[in-house]
Amino acid sequence: MSAGRPSEAAGCVTWWGFSPARDLLTPGPARPEGQVNVLLVGSADPRHILKTIAGFPSEGSLHVWVIENSMEVVARQLLLLYLALMPLEGMGHNEKTEVFLEVFGNGEIRSQTEETLRCAASQLSLSVTEALETPTHPCLNTTLLKFKERDELARIFKLWMQPQSSLSISMSKAWDYRVRQHLGTRYNSKMGCFDWDLTMKLHQKGCGLINKQQYMQWRERGLAFEMREGVYQMTNPILLSSRVFSQRGNRVAVRGYWGDIVSSPYLAFGIETDDESLLKTQNGQHIKTAQDISFVNVQALFQSLSSRRCFPTTSQSDTEIKEPSPQVDRKSVTIDDLIHLNRVSVTFLPMDSLQKLPDKQKYSHFFNTIYFSASCAHQLGPALRQIAAPDAVLVVELAKYILDLNKEQEEGFAKKVASIALQGGFEPWHEGKSDDVHAVFIPQRKT
């Protein structure tokens, strides 16, 4: 178990996934081609979306469909995608990578990053309220959400747009409250607890790239990515959410930080790399850190997005092509200026969609790949076969990096996932490379 109260470590809202970014079209007997539809259930962040787009051939068309269990997570996904699609004319690859990681994994951010975030939130608010039938951007499509869900998104974006004041929630206090709640009487020896979780848990699970100094800083104050000289003291609003508590019989919503405080945001982009030179060690220690690897990986994903850029035709003439704008101030960037990806789209579905998709003819045997996060694995069911293409692949995140669980619980979770998948008409795919991070299934063959 992790060094503390297990029920509190992972939190009640998933801000980042408990697994590295994956190209979701790679697992399975054959890579789908042509028009490909991918369904993500509870992925929490855009890591798989970005990685799958990067590996997708330019001649095909890719449509990613996203279901989350909280509109606060949907809002965060939209904002991170917005940053990923910022044009080079508004922000270069280096700076965009830094800002993305800062917003992605830091409880506190720099004032200039907060300004960028507020501008993005303003544009997203307009997009959600104005795009009722036609999306303002193919990769930020919210037109299928319910009216009340879009109203909630607009409310969240407006909250993010507000300048911070003395009345704002202090992330440092919210973070410390969670740490105290998690460690209890062991709070006074918290550094030892942090070290235990790193060396006896994460490092033992193969996450040796996570640097001790950086991990300890993240555990103590929620600061994972500190890549520039600057003052990180502005609360990052996209990591705040409301949690309902019962007080004297009344239900009270308390705003604070209710996400992961143990496993870390390094898991998404920072623990794997194909570049062997980044894995060199000296005296048994990795020279590069998870922060370095995250930067390299995210920058490579952004470069891949830029290479897929297309310029939509204007309304005046189908043959008239829009040219890249000259250098622009990022504060003046609008959704219309974002990178348009050639034959790629991302659509967000209503939170209760999973139960309703099988009843809609459009989605009958529709999805080539279906992904479930560990936190949503309980939603696997027989109805999935109705929306899965005949040669579909089902990918389920396992509990390897959820430090609340011991080895027996982790193995028990994997067995439970396999059992539920089998009941739903999917069997394990054994021909691929063994992976204890994700379980891969294919439709059961009729005997």
Secondary structure in CASP SS format (residue, H / E / C, confidence):
PFRMAT SS
TARGET T0000
AUTHOR 0000-0000-0000
METHOD secondary structure of the structure
MODEL  1
M C 1.00
S C 1.00
A C 1.00
G C 1.00
R C 1.00
P H 1.00
S H 1.00
E H 1.00
A H 1.00
A C 1.00
G C 1.00
C C 1.00
V C 1.00
T C 1.00
W C 1.00
W C 1.00
G C 1.00
F C 1.00
S C 1.00
P C 1.00
A C 1.00
R C 1.00
D C 1.00
L C 1.00
L C 1.00
T C 1.00
P C 1.00
G C 1.00
P C 1.00
A C 1.00
R C 1.00
P C 1.00
E C 1.00
G C 1.00
Q E 1.00
V E 1.00
N E 1.00
V E 1.00
L E 1.00
L E 1.00
V E 1.00
G C 1.00
S C 1.00
A C 1.00
D C 1.00
P C 1.00
R H 1.00
H H 1.00
I H 1.00
L H 1.00
K H 1.00
T H 1.00
I H 1.00
A H 1.00
G C 1.00
F C 1.00
P C 1.00
S C 1.00
E C 1.00
G C 1.00
S E 1.00
L E 1.00
H E 1.00
V E 1.00
W E 1.00
V E 1.00
I E 1.00
E C 1.00
N C 1.00
S C 1.00
M H 1.00
E H 1.00
V H 1.00
V H 1.00
A H 1.00
R H 1.00
Q H 1.00
L H 1.00
L H 1.00
L H 1.00
L H 1.00
Y H 1.00
L H 1.00
A H 1.00
L C 1.00
M C 1.00
P C 1.00
L C 1.00
E C 1.00
G C 1.00
M C 1.00
G C 1.00
H H 1.00
N H 1.00
E H 1.00
K H 1.00
T H 1.00
E H 1.00
V H 1.00
F H 1.00
L H 1.00
E H 1.00
V H 1.00
F H 1.00
G H 1.00
N C 1.00
G C 1.00
E E 1.00
I E 1.00
R C 1.00
S H 1.00
Q H 1.00
T H 1.00
E H 1.00
E H 1.00
T H 1.00
L H 1.00
R H 1.00
C H 1.00
A H 1.00
A H 1.00
S H 1.00
Q H 1.00
L H 1.00
S H 1.00
L H 1.00
S H 1.00
V H 1.00
T H 1.00
E H 1.00
A C 1.00
L C 1.00
E C 1.00
T C 1.00
P C 1.00
T C 1.00
H C 1.00
P C 1.00
C C 1.00
L C 1.00
N E 1.00
T C 1.00
T C 1.00
L C 1.00
L C 1.00
K C 1.00
F H 1.00
K H 1.00
E H 1.00
R H 1.00
D H 1.00
E H 1.00
L H 1.00
A H 1.00
R H 1.00
I H 1.00
F H 1.00
K H 1.00
L H 1.00
W H 1.00
M H 1.00
Q C 1.00
P C 1.00
Q C 1.00
S C 1.00
S C 1.00
L C 1.00
S C 1.00
I C 1.00
S C 1.00
M H 1.00
S H 1.00
K H 1.00
A H 1.00
W H 1.00
D H 1.00
Y H 1.00
R H 1.00
V H 1.00
R H 1.00
Q H 1.00
H H 1.00
L H 1.00
G H 1.00
T H 1.00
R H 1.00
Y H 1.00
N H 1.00
S H 1.00
K H 1.00
M H 1.00
G H 1.00
C H 1.00
F H 1.00
D H 1.00
W H 1.00
D H 1.00
L H 1.00
T H 1.00
M H 1.00
K H 1.00
L H 1.00
H C 1.00
Q C 1.00
K C 1.00
G C 1.00
C C 1.00
G C 1.00
L C 1.00
I C 1.00
N C 1.00
K H 1.00
Q H 1.00
Q H 1.00
Y H 1.00
M H 1.00
Q H 1.00
W H 1.00
R H 1.00
E H 1.00
R H 1.00
G C 1.00
L C 1.00
A C 1.00
F C 1.00
E C 1.00
M C 1.00
R C 1.00
E C 1.00
G C 1.00
V C 1.00
Y C 1.00
Q C 1.00
M E 1.00
T E 1.00
N C 1.00
P H 1.00
I H 1.00
L H 1.00
L C 1.00
S E 1.00
S E 1.00
R E 1.00
V E 1.00
F E 1.00
S E 1.00
Q E 1.00
R C 1.00
G C 1.00
N E 1.00
R E 1.00
V E 1.00
A E 1.00
V E 1.00
R E 1.00
G E 1.00
Y C 1.00
W C 1.00
G C 1.00
D C 1.00
I C 1.00
V C 1.00
S C 1.00
S C 1.00
P C 1.00
Y H 1.00
L H 1.00
A H 1.00
F H 1.00
G C 1.00
I C 1.00
E C 1.00
T C 1.00
D C 1.00
D C 1.00
E H 1.00
S H 1.00
L H 1.00
L H 1.00
K C 1.00
T E 1.00
Q E 1.00
N C 1.00
G C 1.00
Q E 1.00
H E 1.00
I C 1.00
K C 1.00
T C 1.00
A H 1.00
Q H 1.00
D H 1.00
I H 1.00
S H 1.00
F H 1.00
V H 1.00
N H 1.00
V H 1.00
Q H 1.00
A H 1.00
L H 1.00
F H 1.00
Q H 1.00
S H 1.00
L H 1.00
S H 1.00
S H 1.00
R C 1.00
R E 1.00
C E 1.00
F C 1.00
P C 1.00
T E 1.00
T C 1.00
S C 1.00
Q C 1.00
S C 1.00
D C 1.00
T C 1.00
E C 1.00
I E 1.00
K C 1.00
E C 1.00
P C 1.00
S C 1.00
P C 1.00
Q C 1.00
V C 1.00
D C 1.00
R H 1.00
K H 1.00
S H 1.00
V C 1.00
T C 1.00
I H 1.00
D H 1.00
D H 1.00
L C 1.00
I C 1.00
H E 1.00
L E 1.00
N C 1.00
R C 1.00
V E 1.00
S E 1.00
V E 1.00
T E 1.00
F E 1.00
L C 1.00
P C 1.00
M C 1.00
D C 1.00
S H 1.00
L H 1.00
Q H 1.00
K H 1.00
L H 1.00
P H 1.00
D H 1.00
K C 1.00
Q H 1.00
K H 1.00
Y H 1.00
S C 1.00
H C 1.00
F C 1.00
F E 1.00
N E 1.00
T E 1.00
I E 1.00
Y E 1.00
F E 1.00
S C 1.00
A H 1.00
S H 1.00
C H 1.00
A H 1.00
H H 1.00
Q H 1.00
L C 1.00
G C 1.00
P C 1.00
A C 1.00
L H 1.00
R H 1.00
Q H 1.00
I H 1.00
A E 1.00
A E 1.00
P E 1.00
D E 1.00
A E 1.00
V E 1.00
L E 1.00
V E 1.00
V E 1.00
E E 1.00
L C 1.00
A C 1.00
K C 1.00
Y C 1.00
I C 1.00
L C 1.00
D C 1.00
L C 1.00
N C 1.00
K H 1.00
E H 1.00
Q H 1.00
E H 1.00
E H 1.00
G H 1.00
F H 1.00
A H 1.00
K H 1.00
K H 1.00
V H 1.00
A H 1.00
S H 1.00
I H 1.00
A H 1.00
L H 1.00
Q H 1.00
G C 1.00
G C 1.00
F E 1.00
E E 1.00
P E 1.00
W C 1.00
H C 1.00
E C 1.00
G C 1.00
K C 1.00
S C 1.00
D C 1.00
D C 1.00
V C 1.00
H E 1.00
A E 1.00
V E 1.00
F E 1.00
I E 1.00
P E 1.00
Q C 1.00
R C 1.00
K C 1.00
T C 1.00
END
